[in-house]
Amino acid sequence: MKIAVVGSGNGAVTAAIDMMDQGHDVKLYCRNQSIDKFDKALAQGGFHYNNEGKESFVEFTAVSDNMAYVLEDAEVVMVVIPSSHIEYYAELMAHHVTENQIVFFNMAAAMGSARFIKVLNEYKIDAHPVLAEANTLTYGTRVDFDEARVDLSLKVRKVYFSTFEEKDLIDAFNKVEQIYPYIVKEESLWRTNLENGNPEVHPGPVLLNVGRIDYSDHFALYKEGITKHTVRLLHAVELERLSLGRKLGFELETAKEARIERGYLEREMEDEPLNKIFNHSPVFSQIPGPHKVNNRYLTEDIAYGLVLWSSLGREIGVPTPNIDAIITIASTILDRDLYKEGLTIDYLGRENIGLISY
């Protein structure tokens, strides 16, 4: 099928190369100010591709800063961007999307479809595409642009998939399942968003390690920052997230269960404490950073994750004291108001997110 990829980071480039490797017709959108990072790939005609240990070379040069060109005739438009950039890209895409396209937010969930439709309505766009989103990026991956190399360590084994409108779910799922056979159909946008593990795992332990991050040039959150003590804050947030899910009528996966189901952890590790699993995981222990306090593990995962969960808790009567404490202390340390910057029920609109009855 014809696939457009919007974004130019690790996930977006991996998605483009993976789709090309599967035999699809792919074009990728990159902002003009970043497009020179593709110079090596364009010069050699594509990317070296390590697909979970299988080496190949994938020809790919269809990189453009022309959004109309990239989106034209695409059946699936895959949006793979930081959650803080959704409105920016929605504005760029608004006049080029069509009703017969699926716009799929393949990224850590942040109510992308509700935010996209909000922009379309502000621009008075009548043609609304089918909007869908995942709870997490479908890859564990890194891209070396200097070497034009994609190292895909994991195709995530279980990814929740929802559509903005329930009537679109079956058809959109059947389409996207052709390229991602591990997706799981989920009717509730809220479940898909509450299954995003990043706001649970990243902010608390990072916040408890800010002195170490300030002091050292070398820090690895998963290998050394999640300890028997810092993991307690992670678990406290986990309990509050599970309580939000139960109030909405579904049982969410725990942090450990989710990572085993997705393929990041081996099933035989499930009896080990979560901090030890992260410390010794072949995947997680190799992830470096963050290397500065002002990083996306705090800014993005709090503003577009924990702030939304806190807002949901107030809306449906579920206390979130640990989530609120993380937001407050991080705001103080970063000298910014993450509550004010972050994603809330009021911003999204209750009519857009299935909370009118609460």
Secondary structure, DSSP 8 states (H G I E B T S, - for coil): -EEEEE--SHHHHHHHHHHHHTT-EEEEE--GGGGGGGHHHHHHTEEEEEETTEEEEEE---EES-HHHHHTT-SEEEE---GGGHHHHHHHHTTT--TT-EEEE-SS-S-HHHHHHHHHHHTT-----EEEEESS-SEEEEEETTTTEEEEEEE-S-EEEEESSGGGHHHHHHHHTTT-TTEEE-S-HHHHHHT--HHHHSHHHHHTTHHHHHH-S--BIIIIIS-TTHHHHHHHHHHHHHHHHHHHT-----HHHHHHHHTSS-GGGTTS-HHHHHHH-TTGGG--B--SSSSHHHHHHIIIIIHHHHHHHHHHT---HHHHHHHHHHHHHHTS-HHHHS--HHHH-GGGTT-TT-
